[in-house]
Amino acid sequence: TSYIVLLLSLKQMHRSCLLVASAGFFVVVVFALTLTGSGHVNTSLFTGYTTFSSAILANDAVTTANPIIINASGRHVRKLTSYDQFHKLLTVDYKTVIEKLNDPKVAVQQHLRFVTGGPEALIQLALAFHSWIPDKTYMVSDEGSLESIYTSKWLENYPALAEVQKMHGLDGLVAGDIHIIPEAQDCPDDLISRGVHVYVWMLGSTDQKRVENMKSKGCKFLSHNFWLSHNIGVDIGQQFVLRPYISPNKIPKYLPNNDRRENLILVNGDDVVMANVNDDTIRPVMAHCENTGDCEVIFLKGFTREELMDLYQRAKVIIAMCMRGCERAPIEAALSGVALVTNNCQTGSDKRDMPVPEHLLVNTNNTSGQPVELFTTPGAVKWDQPSSITVSKWIMENFETAQAEFNELRKLYLLIGPESLAHETKVFMETHHTKLAVVS
């Protein structure tokens, strides 16, 4: 055990030194996504994952065959860095380490009856663990919904689910096992008392009192993004950030041709309620489109995948205010070339999650739509108090320039996929067991 602790500690020190020495946001991001050569990731599990992102990783200069990462001036955007230099740092055989440390089970809670982003993230997490410790990974549900997986829509998009072991109820969990639940569930006192390590995966913001209550009961925390890892009462390191990815069938191989673009503004489904109350960001845009007839607003509720993909290829703007997490629709739309209008609120305030240009962030206190425009450098537009109307109008009138402003966001979410999530589960498990070994 002492040898394992020493090995893990040295590895952690090596990683920490690299991160301190590395300059720039994207070096850190790429490190977090690095894959280990000894991690035994079964990439065949992730069928349907397109070569869209691999084109960015495989070429120093990306050709016009992948126009999604060509900026407004036509210059090629280089890949961020090479993964090879990081492979040598990750030499621990995670599976061997875990087997020597009491061989725990990892049980990921599921909510398969709901076809939304949260349940999809839980599916992806179970598959990530299953890709390298299949004999220790379980899908668990106390809703009686596991049987329905074989006839559900989830199996169509994630056929490897059929291979993941199923656990009915929680009686099979013993001291030392790991149980992962979403933040919408209560912290299970009985599991904590049995010595099970319960991690709450923050898939969205919630009430801070609820977080404090779960902490008092003994639950620990994971996060699906960086903003939630250090807000609303949660304060965890990068090793506990496990980022789900956009469904492969919603990632186009190439950026759709802009010839189909129209002055269409999409509104994220979570913002529908906001538009029906005294909202100062969405309702002014709706009123502008109705009064001028220059644009159309569509709320993203009740559409099929095919219909969504069609809307993403036609729209110029998607509005998503005060995102409580990394909302899927805005990211899906951005990957299809749509420009995002958001504000500096919750997830939108952390550039590690949403690298949106500062000058395109909406100031929700300004509803006039008539701010002063400031041009600091040629081609760089800035407003003193940009409103949702101003930013949306500017995007529609200067779409190709605006589209290029979101290249960094698109690159980030092309890099986050099944393999990066599998790697992040390994980093989490290594950190979890290192902490346990030090305590013991």
Phi, psi and chi 1 to 4 in degrees:
 res  aa     phi    psi   chi1   chi2   chi3   chi4
   1 THR       -  -40.2  -59.5      -      -      -
   2 SER   -61.5  -38.8  -60.6      -      -      -
   3 TYR   -63.5  -40.8  168.1   76.4      -      -
   4 ILE   -65.9  -44.5  -65.1  170.6      -      -
   5 VAL   -59.6  -44.0  172.9      -      -      -
   6 LEU   -62.0  -44.5  175.5   62.2      -      -
   7 LEU   -61.2  -45.9 -179.8   61.5      -      -
   8 LEU   -66.8  -38.7  -66.3  174.8      -      -
   9 SER   -64.8  -43.5  -61.4      -      -      -
  10 LEU   -61.5  -41.8  -71.1  173.6      -      -
  11 LYS   -63.8  -41.4  178.0  173.4  177.3  -72.7
  12 GLN   -64.9  -40.0 -172.4   63.5   35.5      -
  13 MET   -62.9  -41.0  -70.3  172.2   60.3      -
  14 HIS   -62.3  -44.7 -158.8  170.9      -      -
  15 ARG   -63.8  -43.1  178.0 -172.2  -65.4  120.1
  16 SER   -62.3  -41.6  -60.4      -      -      -
  17 CYS   -61.5  -41.0  -68.8      -      -      -
  18 LEU   -63.1  -42.9  175.1   65.2      -      -
  19 LEU   -66.7  -38.3  -70.9  176.0      -      -
  20 VAL   -66.9  -38.5  170.5      -      -      -
  21 ALA   -77.1  -21.2      -      -      -      -
  22 SER   -80.7  132.5  -60.0      -      -      -
  23 ALA  -103.4  138.5      -      -      -      -
  24 GLY   103.6  143.6      -      -      -      -
  25 PHE   -60.6  -43.7  156.3   71.5      -      -
  26 PHE   -74.6  -22.6  -78.9  105.6      -      -
  27 VAL   -62.9  -42.0  174.7      -      -      -
  28 VAL   -64.0  -42.7  178.3      -      -      -
  29 VAL   -60.7  -45.9  170.3      -      -      -
  30 VAL   -64.9  -37.0  171.3      -      -      -
  31 PHE   -60.1  -42.5  172.5   76.2      -      -
  32 ALA   -63.2  -22.4      -      -      -      -
  33 LEU   -97.9   -3.0  -62.4  176.5      -      -
  34 THR   -62.6  142.6  -54.8      -      -      -
  35 LEU  -101.6  145.8  -57.2  179.2      -      -
  36 THR   -91.6  141.3  172.6      -      -      -
  37 GLY   -71.6  -18.6      -      -      -      -
  38 SER  -107.8   14.8   60.8      -      -      -
  39 GLY   -86.4   -7.4      -      -      -      -
  40 HIS    59.3   41.6  -48.1  -58.8      -      -
  41 VAL   -74.7  123.6  175.9      -      -      -
  42 ASN   -89.7   89.3 -178.2    3.0      -      -
  43 THR   -69.7  -15.2   55.5      -      -      -
  44 SER   -67.1  -16.4   65.0      -      -      -
  45 LEU   -68.0  -26.4  -66.3  175.4      -      -
  46 PHE   -95.2   60.3  -49.4  119.5      -      -
  47 THR   -67.1  143.6   56.5      -      -      -
  48 GLY    91.9   -4.9      -      -      -      -
  49 TYR   -73.9  119.9 -165.0   59.5      -      -
  50 THR   -75.2  168.6   70.6      -      -      -
  51 THR   -88.4    9.6   58.0      -      -      -
  52 PHE   -56.2  -50.8 -168.2   18.5      -      -
  53 SER   -76.2  -31.4   56.8      -      -      -
  54 SER   -65.1  -26.4   62.2      -      -      -
  55 ALA   -63.4  -35.1      -      -      -      -
  56 ILE   -70.4  -39.9  -65.9  178.8      -      -
  57 LEU   -76.7  -24.7  -57.8  178.1      -      -
  58 ALA   -90.8  -15.3      -      -      -      -
  59 ASN  -124.7  134.0  -59.6  -72.0      -      -
  60 ASP   -67.1  -38.9  -73.7  -39.8      -      -
  61 ALA  -121.7  120.9      -      -      -      -
  62 VAL   -84.1  135.2 -179.4      -      -      -
  63 THR   -87.5  173.8   68.0      -      -      -
  64 THR   -69.6   -2.7   52.8      -      -      -
  65 ALA   -67.0  -19.7      -      -      -      -
  66 ASN  -122.2   71.4  -73.5  -63.8      -      -
  67 PRO   -66.2   -7.7   25.7  -34.5      -      -
  68 ILE   -63.0  -24.1 -165.5  167.9      -      -
  69 ILE  -114.7   28.8   56.3  169.6      -      -
  70 ILE   -98.4  127.3  -57.5  -61.6      -      -
  71 ASN   -83.1 -179.1   63.3   18.5      -      -
  72 ALA   -62.5  -29.8      -      -      -      -
  73 SER   -84.0   -3.5   65.1      -      -      -
  74 GLY    88.9    0.8      -      -      -      -
  75 ARG   -75.8  144.2  -68.6  176.1  -62.0  177.6
  76 HIS   -74.4  144.5  -67.5  162.0      -      -
  77 VAL   -98.8  120.5  179.4      -      -      -
  78 ARG   -71.6  157.9  -67.1 -172.2  -58.9  107.6
  79 LYS   -63.5  156.5   66.9  176.2 -177.6  177.7
  80 LEU   -66.5  -48.8  -59.6  179.8      -      -
  81 THR  -172.3  173.5 -173.1      -      -      -
  82 SER   -89.3  139.8  170.9      -      -      -
  83 TYR   -74.3  -23.4  -81.3    8.6      -      -
  84 ASP   -58.4  -37.6  -65.8  -22.1      -      -
  85 GLN   -66.7  -19.8   60.0 -175.8  -62.5      -
  86 PHE   -92.0  -23.9  -63.9  114.3      -      -
  87 HIS   -56.6  -38.1  -75.0  174.9      -      -
  88 LYS   -65.7  -22.8  -61.6  175.6 -176.5  178.1
  89 LEU   -79.4  -19.5  -61.1  179.2      -      -
  90 LEU  -106.8   81.8  -60.2  170.3      -      -
  91 THR  -107.7   -5.5   57.4      -      -      -
  92 VAL   -72.9  132.0  174.2      -      -      -
  93 ASP   -82.6   98.5 -172.9  -34.4      -      -
  94 TYR   -58.2  -40.0  -64.4   88.3      -      -
  95 LYS   -62.5  -41.5 -171.2  171.1 -177.6  179.1
  96 THR   -64.8  -41.8  -59.8      -      -      -
  97 VAL   -60.2  -46.9  169.4      -      -      -
  98 ILE   -64.8  -39.4  -70.1  173.7      -      -
  99 GLU   -63.8  -33.6  -73.1  173.2  -11.0      -
 100 LYS   -77.6  -21.0  -70.4 -177.8  178.1  179.9
 101 LEU  -103.2   64.5  -69.1  171.9      -      -
 102 ASN    70.1    6.3  -61.2  -35.9      -      -
 103 ASP    50.7   60.2 -148.9   15.1      -      -
 104 PRO   -77.7  155.6   33.3  -37.4      -      -
 105 LYS   -87.7  150.0  -65.2 -173.3  -73.2  -67.9
 106 VAL  -117.7  112.7  178.4      -      -      -
 107 ALA  -112.5  116.9      -      -      -      -
 108 VAL  -102.2  121.2 -178.0      -      -      -
 109 GLN   -62.6  143.1 -170.7   72.8   35.3      -
 110 GLN  -125.4  152.3  -60.7  -64.3  -45.4      -
 111 HIS  -136.5   67.8  -66.2  -83.3      -      -
 112 LEU   -70.7  -15.4  -59.5  171.6      -      -
 113 ARG   -73.7  -17.5  -65.7  175.8  178.1  175.9
 114 PHE  -105.1  123.0  -56.2   96.9      -      -
 115 VAL   -97.4   72.5 -172.4      -      -      -
 116 THR  -135.8 -178.2   54.9      -      -      -
 117 GLY   -65.6  -39.5      -      -      -      -
 118 GLY   -60.9  -53.6      -      -      -      -
 119 PRO   -58.3  -35.0  -29.4   37.5      -      -
 120 GLU   -66.3  -39.6 -176.7  170.4   19.2      -
 121 ALA   -62.1  -40.2      -      -      -      -
 122 LEU   -64.8  -37.1  -68.7  165.1      -      -
 123 ILE   -62.7  -47.1  -73.3  171.4      -      -
 124 GLN   -61.6  -36.9  -67.1  174.0   -9.5      -
 125 LEU   -67.0  -43.2 -173.3   61.6      -      -
 126 ALA   -60.8  -41.5      -      -      -      -
 127 LEU   -66.5  -34.4  -71.4  175.6      -      -
 128 ALA   -64.3  -46.2      -      -      -      -
 129 PHE   -64.7  -42.1  -78.2  107.5      -      -
 130 HIS   -62.6  -27.8  177.9   76.0      -      -
 131 SER   -66.3  -20.4   69.6      -      -      -
 132 TRP  -131.5  -16.0   62.7  -74.9      -      -
 133 ILE  -133.3   63.5   44.7  172.1      -      -
 134 PRO   -62.0  -30.1   24.1  -35.1      -      -
 135 ASP   -78.2   -8.9   54.8  -28.6      -      -
 136 LYS  -117.3   -0.9  -60.2  -59.2  173.1 -173.6
 137 THR   -98.1  135.5  -57.3      -      -      -
 138 TYR  -134.1  145.4  -68.5   82.8      -      -
 139 MET   -97.6  129.6  -63.2  169.8   58.3      -
 140 VAL  -126.5  142.4   59.4      -      -      -
 141 SER  -153.6  135.5  175.2      -      -      -
 142 ASP  -102.5   17.3   52.3    6.9      -      -
 143 GLU  -100.4   -2.2  -58.0  171.0  -18.7      -
 144 GLY    71.2   22.2      -      -      -      -
 145 SER   -98.7   -5.0   62.9      -      -      -
 146 LEU   -63.8  -35.1  -72.7  175.6      -      -
 147 GLU   -64.4  -30.3  -68.7   78.5    2.8      -
 148 SER   -72.0   -8.7   66.0      -      -      -
 149 ILE   -59.3  -32.4 -174.1  175.5      -      -
 150 TYR   -74.7  -14.5  -63.7  103.3      -      -
 151 THR  -119.3    8.1   57.5      -      -      -
 152 SER   -91.9  167.9   70.5      -      -      -
 153 LYS   -66.4  -26.6  -70.5  -71.8 -175.6 -178.6
 154 TRP   -60.2  -37.9  -68.9  127.2      -      -
 155 LEU   -67.0  -28.3 -164.0   59.0      -      -
 156 GLU   -64.9  -40.5  -64.7  177.6   14.0      -
 157 ASN   -87.5  -24.6  -65.0  -29.8      -      -
 158 TYR  -132.2   72.7  -60.4   97.3      -      -
 159 PRO   -61.0  -24.6   20.5  -32.6      -      -
 160 ALA   -67.0  -13.1      -      -      -      -
 161 LEU   -56.9  -32.4  -83.9  177.3      -      -
 162 ALA   -62.3  -21.0      -      -      -      -
 163 GLU   -90.0  -15.5  -56.8  171.9   16.2      -
 164 VAL   -77.7  135.2 -177.0      -      -      -
 165 GLN   -64.4  144.5  -60.8  177.8   91.2      -
 166 LYS  -106.6  142.2  -45.0  -60.0 -174.2  -64.3
 167 MET  -128.2  121.0 -179.9 -178.5  -68.5      -
 168 HIS   -93.6  115.9  -61.5  -89.4      -      -
 169 GLY    76.9 -173.2      -      -      -      -
 170 LEU  -116.2    8.0  -56.9  172.0      -      -
 171 ASP   -66.0  -22.8  -68.1  -19.1      -      -
 172 GLY   -79.1   -5.3      -      -      -      -
 173 LEU   -89.5  134.2  -63.5  176.9      -      -
 174 VAL  -125.9  175.2  -61.0      -      -      -
 175 ALA   -54.6  132.5      -      -      -      -
 176 GLY    97.2  -19.7      -      -      -      -
 177 ASP   -71.4  164.4  -72.8  -19.1      -      -
 178 ILE  -118.9  129.5  -64.7  172.8      -      -
 179 HIS  -122.3  126.4 -175.7   38.6      -      -
 180 ILE  -112.0  125.4  -60.5  174.9      -      -
 181 ILE  -126.6  156.3   62.8  174.9      -      -
 182 PRO   -77.6  163.5   29.2  -35.0      -      -
 183 GLU   -66.3  -16.5   86.3  -70.2  -16.1      -
 184 ALA   -74.5  -15.6      -      -      -      -
 185 GLN   -91.3  155.7  -75.8 -173.4 -129.7      -
 186 ASP   -81.2  152.1  -66.8  -32.3      -      -
 187 CYS   -69.0  120.5 -177.3      -      -      -
 188 PRO   -79.0  104.2   27.9  -31.0      -      -
 189 ASP   -58.3  -38.4  -54.1   68.3      -      -
 190 ASP   -64.6  -37.5   57.9  -31.6      -      -
 191 LEU   -68.2  -41.5  -71.2 -176.0      -      -
 192 ILE   -59.2  -43.5  -59.7  -66.7      -      -
 193 SER   -66.9  -24.2   63.1      -      -      -
 194 ARG   -85.4   -0.9  -80.2  161.1   34.7 -164.0
 195 GLY    89.0   11.4      -      -      -      -
 196 VAL   -78.9  137.5  175.7      -      -      -
 197 HIS   -86.0  109.9  -58.1  -74.3      -      -
 198 VAL  -101.9  122.4  179.3      -      -      -
 199 TYR  -111.0  130.3  -78.7   89.9      -      -
 200 VAL   -94.4  116.9  178.2      -      -      -
 201 TRP   -88.5  111.9 -164.7   22.3      -      -
 202 MET   -75.8  101.9  -61.0  -64.6  -67.4      -
 203 LEU   -97.1   -4.3  -65.8  173.9      -      -
 204 GLY  -172.4  161.4      -      -      -      -
 205 SER   -69.9  149.7   58.4      -      -      -
 206 THR  -145.2 -177.7 -173.2      -      -      -
 207 ASP   -69.4  133.6 -177.7   65.9      -      -
 208 GLN   -64.1  -32.6 -175.5  165.1  -20.4      -
 209 LYS   -62.6  -35.8  -70.0 -178.0  179.5  179.3
 210 ARG   -64.9  -41.5  177.8  176.9  173.6   78.9
 211 VAL   -62.1  -46.4  170.7      -      -      -
 212 GLU   -62.3  -36.7  -63.1  -63.9  -18.6      -
 213 ASN   -64.6  -42.3  178.8  -99.6      -      -
 214 MET   -66.8  -37.4  -71.4 -170.2  -75.4      -
 215 LYS   -64.0  -40.1  -73.2  167.0   65.6  174.2
 216 SER   -65.3  -26.5   68.0      -      -      -
 217 LYS   -82.9  -11.4  -68.1 -178.5  177.5 -179.2
 218 GLY   108.8    4.0      -      -      -      -
 219 CYS   -74.7  146.4  -86.7      -      -      -
 220 LYS  -106.4  177.5  -53.9  166.2 -171.2  175.9
 221 PHE  -131.8  145.0  -71.0   86.5      -      -
 222 LEU  -123.2  165.0  -59.0  168.2      -      -
 223 SER  -137.2  151.0  179.6      -      -      -
 224 HIS   -92.3   -6.7   89.0  -72.4      -      -
 225 ASN  -151.2  179.1   70.3    9.4      -      -
 226 PHE   -80.0  -36.5  -71.9  102.5      -      -
 227 TRP   -60.6  -45.4 -172.9   84.0      -      -
 228 LEU   -70.0  -15.4  -76.5  165.5      -      -
 229 SER   -77.1  -11.6   71.3      -      -      -
 230 HIS  -141.4   36.4   59.4  -86.4      -      -
 231 ASN  -143.9  172.2  -79.9  -74.5      -      -
 232 ILE    42.6   42.6   58.5  172.4      -      -
 233 GLY    91.1   -4.6      -      -      -      -
 234 VAL   -98.7  136.3  176.7      -      -      -
 235 ASP  -146.1   89.7 -173.6   15.8      -      -
 236 ILE  -128.3  160.3   53.4  178.1      -      -
 237 GLY   -81.2  172.1      -      -      -      -
 238 GLN   -61.1  -25.6  179.4  175.4  -44.5      -
 239 GLN   -65.6  -15.4  -54.3   95.0  -38.8      -
 240 PHE  -106.6   14.8  -62.4   94.1      -      -
 241 VAL   -98.6  113.9  176.2      -      -      -
 242 LEU  -117.1  109.2  -52.2  178.3      -      -
 243 ARG   -98.5  116.6  -66.3  170.8  -64.5  177.0
 244 PRO   -70.7  169.5   26.9  -33.1      -      -
 245 TYR  -125.8  166.4   47.0   91.2      -      -
 246 ILE   -73.4  135.4  -61.4  -58.1      -      -
 247 SER   -51.7  129.9  175.9      -      -      -
 248 PRO   -53.3  -32.2  -28.2   36.2      -      -
 249 ASN   -77.2    1.1   63.7    7.8      -      -
 250 LYS  -112.2   11.9  -69.4 -175.5  178.2  177.0
 251 ILE  -107.9  113.3  -60.0  179.2      -      -
 252 PRO   -70.7  149.5   28.3  -34.6      -      -
 253 LYS   -67.3  -36.0  -72.1 -172.1  176.1 -178.7
 254 TYR  -138.1  156.0  -55.3  104.1      -      -
 255 LEU   -62.3  127.3 -171.6   67.2      -      -
 256 PRO   -58.4  150.7  -23.7   34.2      -      -
 257 ASN   -63.3  133.2 -166.5  -49.5      -      -
 258 ASN   -73.1   -3.0  -75.7  -22.3      -      -
 259 ASP   -61.6  -24.0  -69.3  -14.5      -      -
 260 ARG   -88.3   -5.4  -66.9 -168.3   62.6 -155.1
 261 ARG   -66.4  142.0  -60.6  -69.7  176.9 -171.4
 262 GLU  -138.5  169.5   54.5 -168.9   88.4      -
 263 ASN   -75.3   65.4  -73.8  -17.0      -      -
 264 LEU  -108.2  127.1  175.0   60.2      -      -
 265 ILE  -112.9  119.7  -60.3  173.9      -      -
 266 LEU   -93.7  147.2  -53.4  177.4      -      -
 267 VAL  -120.0  125.2  177.9      -      -      -
 268 ASN   -54.0  140.7 -173.5   34.5      -      -
 269 GLY   -56.0  -34.9      -      -      -      -
 270 ASP   -69.1  -12.9  -73.5   -7.2      -      -
 271 ASP   -94.8    0.1  -67.0   81.2      -      -
 272 VAL   -60.3  -43.5  171.9      -      -      -
 273 VAL   -62.4  -40.1  174.9      -      -      -
 274 MET   -59.5  -38.0  -69.3  175.0   58.7      -
 275 ALA   -71.1  -17.6      -      -      -      -
 276 ASN   -95.8    0.5  -68.4  -35.8      -      -
 277 VAL  -118.3 -165.8  -64.1      -      -      -
 278 ASN   -79.7   72.1 -172.9   22.9      -      -
 279 ASP   -94.4  139.5  168.9   60.8      -      -
 280 ASP  -103.2    6.8  -69.9  -27.6      -      -
 281 THR  -117.5  -42.5   55.8      -      -      -
 282 ILE   -90.5  -43.5  -62.0  171.9      -      -
 283 ARG   -61.3  -38.8  -67.0 -176.4   70.1  176.4
 284 PRO   -60.7  -36.8  -26.0   35.8      -      -
 285 VAL   -67.0  -42.4  174.3      -      -      -
 286 MET   -60.0  -43.8  -64.9  170.5   62.7      -
 287 ALA   -64.2  -40.5      -      -      -      -
 288 HIS   -60.5  -46.5  167.9   77.3      -      -
 289 CYS   -65.3  -39.4  -68.4      -      -      -
 290 GLU   -67.5  -39.0  -69.6  172.5    0.6      -
 291 ASN   -76.2  -34.8  -66.3  -24.2      -      -
 292 THR   -97.3  -26.5   64.3      -      -      -
 293 GLY    71.7   11.7      -      -      -      -
 294 ASP   -84.7  -11.9  -67.2  -21.9      -      -
 295 CYS  -153.7  171.5   46.3      -      -      -
 296 GLU  -132.8  142.4  179.2 -174.9    3.3      -
 297 VAL  -114.2  129.9  175.8      -      -      -
 298 ILE  -127.8  129.9  -66.0  179.7      -      -
 299 PHE   -88.6  133.7  -68.8   88.4      -      -
 300 LEU   -84.8   79.1  -64.8 -179.8      -      -
 301 LYS  -137.6  129.3  -81.3  -70.6 -172.4 -178.4
 302 GLY    81.0   16.7      -      -      -      -
 303 PHE   -95.1  149.2  -69.3  100.3      -      -
 304 THR   -77.1  168.3   64.9      -      -      -
 305 ARG   -59.2  -43.0 -175.8 -172.3   70.3   84.6
 306 GLU   -63.3  -40.5  -68.9   74.4   17.8      -
 307 GLU   -67.4  -38.7  -69.6  169.3  -23.5      -
 308 LEU   -63.2  -45.9  -77.9  174.8      -      -
 309 MET   -61.2  -36.1  -64.4  -56.7  -68.7      -
 310 ASP   -66.6  -42.5  179.9   68.5      -      -
 311 LEU   -63.7  -40.3  -71.2  171.7      -      -
 312 TYR   -62.2  -32.6  -65.6  157.3      -      -
 313 GLN   -80.4  -17.0  -66.6  172.7   30.2      -
 314 ARG   -99.5  -30.8  -68.3  164.2   44.7 -154.0
 315 ALA   -76.9  156.2      -      -      -      -
 316 LYS  -106.2  -28.1  -70.3 -175.8  178.6  179.5
 317 VAL  -133.0  142.0  175.7      -      -      -
 318 ILE  -128.3  131.7 -177.1  166.6      -      -
 319 ILE  -103.3  128.2  -62.7  176.9      -      -
 320 ALA  -146.3  104.3      -      -      -      -
 321 MET   -97.6  144.5  -65.7  -64.3  171.4      -
 322 CYS    45.9   60.2 -149.4      -      -      -
 323 MET   -66.9  123.6  -67.4  178.8  -74.7      -
 324 ARG   -78.1   -3.2   58.4 -174.4  -61.5  -89.9
 325 GLY  -169.7 -169.8      -      -      -      -
 326 CYS   -80.1   85.8  -68.7      -      -      -
 327 GLU   -60.4  135.8  -55.0  -76.3  -10.1      -
 328 ARG   -71.1  -43.7  -72.1 -178.1  178.3  -90.5
 329 ALA   -59.4  -47.2      -      -      -      -
 330 PRO   -60.1  -38.2  -24.5   34.6      -      -
 331 ILE   -71.6  -43.5  -62.5  170.4      -      -
 332 GLU   -57.5  -45.3  -68.4  167.8    0.4      -
 333 ALA   -63.4  -42.4      -      -      -      -
 334 ALA   -62.1  -38.9      -      -      -      -
 335 LEU   -64.7  -22.9  -70.7  173.8      -      -
 336 SER   -94.3    8.4  -73.1      -      -      -
 337 GLY    99.4    3.6      -      -      -      -
 338 VAL   -80.3  144.4 -176.2      -      -      -
 339 ALA   -89.1  137.6      -      -      -      -
 340 LEU   -95.5  130.5  170.9   62.2      -      -
 341 VAL  -109.2  114.8  172.9      -      -      -
 342 THR  -143.8 -176.8 -171.6      -      -      -
 343 ASN  -128.7  172.8   54.0   -4.2      -      -
 344 ASN   -83.8   62.4 -166.7   34.2      -      -
 345 CYS  -134.9  133.5  174.1      -      -      -
 346 GLN    49.6 -123.8  -65.0 -162.1   45.1      -
 347 THR   -59.7  -31.4  -66.9      -      -      -
 348 GLY   -64.8  -13.7      -      -      -      -
 349 SER   -89.4   -8.4   67.0      -      -      -
 350 ASP  -108.8  111.2 -162.5  -43.3      -      -
 351 LYS   -65.3  -19.0  -68.8  -66.5 -173.8  -71.5
 352 ARG   -70.5  -23.9  -66.9  171.5  -62.6  176.7
 353 ASP   -98.5  -41.9  -61.3  -41.8      -      -
 354 MET  -133.4   85.5  -72.5  -71.7  159.4      -
 355 PRO   -74.7   68.9   26.1  -33.3      -      -
 356 VAL   -91.9  133.5  175.7      -      -      -
 357 PRO   -54.2  135.5  -24.9   34.0      -      -
 358 GLU   -57.6  -37.3 -164.4   71.1   28.8      -
 359 HIS   -75.3   -5.1   60.1  -86.6      -      -
 360 LEU  -107.2    4.8  -68.3  179.8      -      -
 361 LEU   -79.8  134.0  -73.5  172.6      -      -
 362 VAL   -78.0  137.6  167.3      -      -      -
 363 ASN   -93.0  108.8 -176.1  -39.1      -      -
 364 THR   -72.7   -6.2   51.1      -      -      -
 365 ASN   -85.5   -9.1  -65.7  -38.7      -      -
 366 ASN  -108.6  115.2  176.2   27.1      -      -
 367 THR  -115.2    5.5   60.4      -      -      -
 368 SER   -73.0  -32.0   67.3      -      -      -
 369 GLY    75.9    7.3      -      -      -      -
 370 GLN  -128.1   53.9  -59.1  -64.6  -32.2      -
 371 PRO   -78.2  167.9   31.4  -35.3      -      -
 372 VAL   -78.1  134.0  177.2      -      -      -
 373 GLU   -93.7  133.4  -65.2 -176.1   -0.8      -
 374 LEU  -120.7  123.7  -57.2  174.4      -      -
 375 PHE  -107.3  104.6  -67.4   87.5      -      -
 376 THR   -86.4  -39.5   53.6      -      -      -
 377 THR  -135.1  155.3   57.3      -      -      -
 378 PRO   -54.6  124.2  -25.8   34.6      -      -
 379 GLY    87.4   -9.7      -      -      -      -
 380 ALA  -103.0  108.9      -      -      -      -
 381 VAL   -94.3  137.4   60.5      -      -      -
 382 LYS  -137.6  148.7  -99.2 -164.1  174.2 -177.6
 383 TRP  -121.9  152.0  -62.7  -82.8      -      -
 384 ASP   -73.3  -36.6   60.0  -16.7      -      -
 385 GLN  -144.5   77.1  -72.8 -173.8  -43.1      -
 386 PRO   -65.7  134.3   24.4  -33.5      -      -
 387 SER  -101.7  168.4   69.9      -      -      -
 388 SER   -61.8  -34.5   54.2      -      -      -
 389 ILE   -67.3  -48.5  -61.7  174.8      -      -
 390 THR   -60.2  -48.8  -53.8      -      -      -
 391 VAL   -65.0  -43.9  176.9      -      -      -
 392 SER   -62.1  -43.3  -62.5      -      -      -
 393 LYS   -63.7  -43.4  -74.3  172.0   61.2  178.5
 394 TRP   -63.2  -41.0 -178.5   81.7      -      -
 395 ILE   -62.4  -45.5  -71.2  172.5      -      -
 396 MET   -65.9  -34.1  -70.4 -173.1  -69.5      -
 397 GLU   -82.5  -21.1  -66.6  168.4    0.8      -
 398 ASN  -130.6   51.7  -54.5  -87.4      -      -
 399 PHE   -62.9  -46.8 -179.7   66.0      -      -
 400 GLU   -64.6  -36.9  -69.2 -170.1   -1.9      -
 401 THR   -64.7  -45.0  -59.8      -      -      -
 402 ALA   -64.1  -40.2      -      -      -      -
 403 GLN   -58.9  -41.0 -171.0  179.6   53.7      -
 404 ALA   -67.3  -23.6      -      -      -      -
 405 GLU   -64.2  -18.9  -66.6  -92.2   20.2      -
 406 PHE  -106.3   18.9  -67.0   88.8      -      -
 407 ASN   -60.0  -40.7  -80.4  -17.9      -      -
 408 GLU   -64.8  -39.5  -62.4  -57.5  -35.7      -
 409 LEU   -63.7  -43.2 -172.8  149.5      -      -
 410 ARG   -64.6  -42.9  -75.8 -170.7  -77.2  -87.9
 411 LYS   -60.8  -42.0  -75.7 -168.3  -68.9 -174.5
 412 LEU   -58.1  -48.2  172.3   60.5      -      -
 413 TYR   -83.3   -8.7  -75.4   98.1      -      -
 414 LEU   -79.3  -26.8  -73.0  174.3      -      -
 415 LEU   -79.3  -21.7  -73.5  167.7      -      -
 416 ILE   -89.8  116.4  -61.4  174.6      -      -
 417 GLY  -153.6 -166.8      -      -      -      -
 418 PRO   -56.7  -41.4  -24.0   33.4      -      -
 419 GLU   -72.1  -38.0  -67.0  177.1  -20.4      -
 420 SER   -66.6  -38.3   67.8      -      -      -
 421 LEU   -66.3  -39.5 -178.9   56.3      -      -
 422 ALA   -60.1  -42.4      -      -      -      -
 423 HIS   -63.9  -41.9  167.2   70.0      -      -
 424 GLU   -65.9  -30.5  -70.9  171.4   -7.5      -
 425 THR   -66.7  -32.9   61.6      -      -      -
 426 LYS   -68.6  -43.1  -63.2  171.4 -169.4  174.0
 427 VAL   -61.5  -42.4  174.1      -      -      -
 428 PHE   -60.8  -48.1  154.4   62.2      -      -
 429 MET   -64.3  -39.3  -69.3  -66.1  -80.5      -
 430 GLU   -62.7  -44.4  176.8 -166.1  -10.9      -
 431 THR   -65.8  -42.8  -53.5      -      -      -
 432 HIS   -57.2  -48.2  168.3   79.9      -      -
 433 HIS   -74.5  -30.1  -73.6  -61.5      -      -
 434 THR   -63.4  -44.9  -58.7      -      -      -
 435 LYS   -61.0  -42.4  -73.1  176.6  175.1  -80.1
 436 LEU   -64.6  -41.1  -71.5 -177.2      -      -
 437 ALA   -66.4  -37.9      -      -      -      -
 438 VAL   -66.8  -43.0  170.2      -      -      -
 439 VAL   -63.0  -42.0  170.7      -      -      -
 440 SER   -73.7      -   62.3      -      -      -
